[in-house]
Amino acid sequence: MSVLTGRSGRDLLMYGGALLVTVIVGAILAYSQRFLGDSGPYVLAGALLGATVAGAILLQWRVGAVLMVAALPFEATINLGAVASGGKALALLTFVSFGMALLTDQKLFERFARLWQQPLALAVLAFVLWVSVSILWASDEGEALLETLNFLALLGLVVVIGSLERRYLVLTWTVLACSIALSVPAGYILLPVPEGSIMAESGRFGPGGATPNTYACNMVIVFFVTYFGLARRHRMIAYLLAPIFLYGIFATESRTGLIALVATPLLALLVPRLAARLGWRIPSLYVLGAATLVVIVLAVPSVGESSLERYTTLSEVQSEETWSGRWSTWQGAYQVIASHPILGVGAGNFSEAALEHSESVQAHSAKKAPETGEAAGIAHNVFLSVASQLGLVGLILFLGILFFLFKAALPIAQGSSLGTGIFLALIVFMLAGMTLPWDDHKLVYVLFGSVLALQLHNDSARRAPPPSEREGSR
């Protein structure tokens, strides 16, 4: 009783409530096996964990922002179908929590208002609205509706990430770096390999059924943000995780990932005032990459040899597995654009339109269908994907996003380490977009939001009075 002496009624109520909850949870655990079988305790533990996470997100929206981004490497595993998925649940809880915080947090509301004064945010909004309008002329309205909902969620993601303070943005990227590094061993040990996935059929690494090309480019993006973007006190994390990142990239055997990894630092050196910030870390990056590849070839010959064999096919221009196959799809996209040049065929309607309007896609699909089970697939180019589905208007809006994106990102990159890492990640996005339809890729919109967050941070720093004026006003 001496422990409780002097405690207020509120403290006693909290202690009593915690004790009551503990007793109830213990009783439920004791009887869970009787009602739910042998897996009962695990099901209940999972439910309690989910409830705890949901409660934490509703109390603090920044927790949801961090968890949404941290879950991206495991998206293929936590997605349960076209509608139900763990990612959608995290997003919904985060958006609700963010909306409630706007009503009570004056500083957050002011930051939210300033976010919509940025041209980049308005450009993303205009593009998403055009995607929504495309339902009116899409032949498959169901696909267009699903794509519209997806883009509305991406807009919410941009707003939430853009509203983070700089320290929370650094935390978000640090947690993502640890998460995607963890997905490498988890992909071999813990995560299931779905039947029919590329990893199951060809052995190319893609944890939990992830597409190897997309996963590899995600790894390259996070690698550059971590390697060049983290402050000195966090840089040891980048050095420790770098070999894991590089192994994951090489294990996917992704040629797009390899090109992005090699070419991005060289392109960044052409940017004014950025070469000095990159400094000696670029040569050390290439040395580390070459050493990692040699170690993989020697220590894991099955991975190293297959990666090198696939990389050498980049010179085989006529192969259906490289440039010739991509060219057939690009030709089909051009023909779709020619048939609907202004408005496009509608969001999510590329595959159907390509089969209808393109003989090259029909012939290519006939060859690939027995292997992939797919008809026309995707445009394999972000600009052709946008132009074919959303027309010339949509392409202009998307190019507007890129213009304002790099206009905002360049001065940030020249003045901060995190900005430098994010700028390199944007170069990766542009390179990956040459062969991947990344107009609706989640990590890309995390980059958009990160640029907005750093832009707001710099604006606040410029508006703040100098220390001498603050002292003089006291």
Residue pairs with C-beta under 8 A, 6 or more apart in sequence:
4 12
4 15
7 15
25 48
28 44
29 41
29 44
32 40
32 41
32 43
32 44
33 40
33 41
34 40
36 43
36 44
53 67
54 93
56 63
57 63
57 64
57 67
57 90
57 93
57 94
57 97
58 93
58 96
58 97
58 100
59 97
60 97
61 94
61 97
61 98
61 100
61 101
61 160
62 164
62 168
64 90
64 93
64 94
64 97
64 98
64 160
65 94
65 160
65 161
65 164
65 168
65 172
66 168
66 171
66 172
66 175
67 90
67 94
68 87
68 90
68 91
68 94
68 157
68 160
69 161
69 172
69 173
69 175
69 176
69 446
70 172
70 175
70 176
70 179
71 78
71 86
71 87
71 90
71 179
72 87
72 176
72 179
72 180
72 218
72 442
72 443
72 446
73 176
73 179
73 180
73 182
73 183
73 207
73 210
73 215
73 218
74 179
74 183
74 186
74 191
74 207
74 208
75 85
75 87
75 210
75 442
76 194
76 206
76 207
76 208
76 209
76 210
77 191
77 192
77 207
77 208
77 209
78 85
78 86
78 87
79 85
79 86
79 87
80 86
82 146
88 153
91 153
91 156
91 157
94 160
95 156
95 160
98 159
98 160
98 163
101 108
102 108
102 109
102 112
108 163
111 163
111 456
112 159
112 163
114 456
114 459
115 121
115 159
115 162
115 163
115 452
115 456
116 122
116 125
118 404
118 408
118 452
118 455
118 456
119 404
119 407
119 408
120 401
120 404
120 405
120 408
120 448
120 451
120 452
120 455
121 158
121 159
121 162
121 452
123 397
123 400
123 401
123 403
123 404
124 155
124 158
124 401
124 445
124 448
125 155
126 397
126 400
127 151
127 394
127 397
127 398
127 400
127 401
128 151
128 152
128 154
128 155
130 390
130 393
130 394
130 397
131 147
131 148
131 151
131 347
131 390
131 394
132 148
132 151
132 152
134 144
134 148
134 343
134 344
134 346
134 347
134 389
134 390
134 394
135 141
135 144
135 145
135 148
135 346
135 347
137 343
137 346
138 144
138 345
138 346
138 347
138 348
138 349
139 345
139 346
139 349
139 352
139 353
140 346
140 348
140 349
140 352
141 346
143 346
143 347
143 348
143 349
143 352
144 346
144 347
144 348
144 349
146 348
147 347
147 348
147 440
148 347
150 440
151 347
151 440
154 440
154 442
154 445
157 442
157 445
157 446
157 449
158 445
158 448
158 449
158 452
159 449
160 449
161 169
161 172
161 445
161 446
161 448
161 449
161 450
161 452
161 453
162 448
162 449
162 450
162 452
162 453
162 456
163 453
164 172
164 449
164 453
165 453
165 457
166 418
166 453
166 454
166 457
169 418
169 450
169 453
169 454
170 230
170 231
170 234
170 418
173 222
173 225
173 226
173 229
173 230
173 418
173 421
173 450
174 226
174 230
174 234
174 237
176 222
177 222
177 225
177 226
177 237
177 238
177 241
178 237
178 241
180 218
180 219
180 222
180 245
180 248
181 241
181 244
181 245
181 248
183 191
183 207
183 208
183 248
184 205
184 207
184 244
184 247
184 248
184 251
186 207
187 199
187 205
187 206
187 207
187 208
188 207
191 207
191 208
192 208
192 209
193 199
193 200
193 208
193 209
194 200
194 208
194 209
196 373
197 206
197 209
198 204
198 206
198 211
198 212
199 205
199 206
199 207
199 209
199 212
203 302
203 306
204 212
204 251
204 252
204 253
204 254
205 212
205 215
205 248
205 251
205 252
205 253
205 303
206 212
206 215
206 252
207 215
212 252
212 253
212 254
213 252
213 254
213 256
213 257
213 435
213 436
214 436
214 441
215 248
215 252
215 254
216 248
216 249
216 252
216 254
216 256
216 257
216 258
217 254
217 256
217 257
217 260
217 428
217 432
217 436
218 443
219 245
219 248
219 249
219 252
219 257
220 249
220 257
220 260
220 261
220 264
220 428
220 432
221 425
221 428
221 429
221 443
221 447
222 245
222 425
223 242
223 245
223 246
223 249
223 261
224 264
224 421
224 424
224 425
224 428
225 418
225 421
225 422
225 424
225 425
226 237
226 238
226 241
226 242
226 245
226 421
227 238
227 242
227 281
227 285
227 421
228 278
228 281
228 417
228 420
228 421
228 424
229 417
229 418
229 419
229 420
229 421
229 422
230 237
230 238
230 417
230 418
230 421
231 417
231 418
242 288
243 288
243 292
246 288
246 289
246 292
246 293
247 292
247 296
249 257
249 258
249 261
250 258
250 292
250 293
250 296
250 303
250 304
250 307
251 296
251 303
251 307
253 306
253 307
253 310
253 311
255 310
255 311
255 313
255 314
255 322
256 431
256 432
256 434
256 435
256 436
257 432
258 311
259 431
260 428
260 431
260 432
261 289
262 286
262 289
263 431
264 424
264 427
264 428
264 431
265 278
265 282
265 285
265 286
265 424
267 427
268 274
268 275
268 278
268 423
268 424
268 427
269 275
269 278
269 282
271 410
271 413
271 423
272 414
273 414
274 413
274 414
274 420
274 423
277 413
277 414
277 417
277 420
278 420
293 304
293 307
296 303
296 304
296 307
297 304
297 305
297 308
298 304
313 319
313 321
313 322
314 322
316 322
316 323
317 323
317 324
318 324
319 325
320 364
320 367
325 364
325 368
326 380
326 435
328 360
328 361
328 363
328 364
329 354
329 361
329 364
329 376
329 377
329 378
329 379
329 380
330 379
330 380
330 381
330 384
331 358
331 360
331 361
332 354
332 357
332 358
332 360
332 361
332 364
332 376
333 350
333 354
333 358
333 379
333 381
333 384
333 385
333 387
333 388
334 384
335 354
335 357
335 358
335 360
335 361
336 345
336 350
336 353
336 354
336 357
336 358
336 388
337 344
337 384
337 387
337 388
337 391
338 357
339 345
339 353
339 357
340 353
340 388
340 391
341 391
341 392
342 391
342 392
342 393
343 390
343 391
343 393
344 387
344 388
344 389
344 390
344 391
344 393
344 394
345 352
345 353
345 388
345 389
346 389
347 389
347 390
348 389
349 389
350 376
350 378
350 379
350 385
350 388
350 389
351 375
351 376
351 377
351 378
352 376
353 388
354 361
354 376
354 379
354 388
355 361
355 362
355 365
355 375
355 376
358 376
361 376
365 374
365 375
365 376
365 377
368 374
368 377
369 375
378 385
378 437
379 385
379 388
379 437
380 435
380 436
380 437
381 433
381 434
381 435
381 436
381 437
382 433
382 434
382 436
382 437
382 438
382 439
383 395
383 398
383 433
384 437
385 437
385 439
386 394
386 395
386 398
386 439
387 394
387 395
390 397
390 398
398 439
401 448
402 430
405 426
405 448
405 451
406 426
408 451
408 452
408 455
409 419
409 422
409 423
409 426
409 451
410 423
411 458
412 419
412 422
412 423
412 451
412 454
412 455
412 458
413 419
413 420
413 422
413 423
414 420
415 458
416 454
418 450
418 454
419 454
422 447
422 450
422 451
422 454
425 447
426 447
426 451
429 438
429 444
429 447
432 438
438 444
465 473
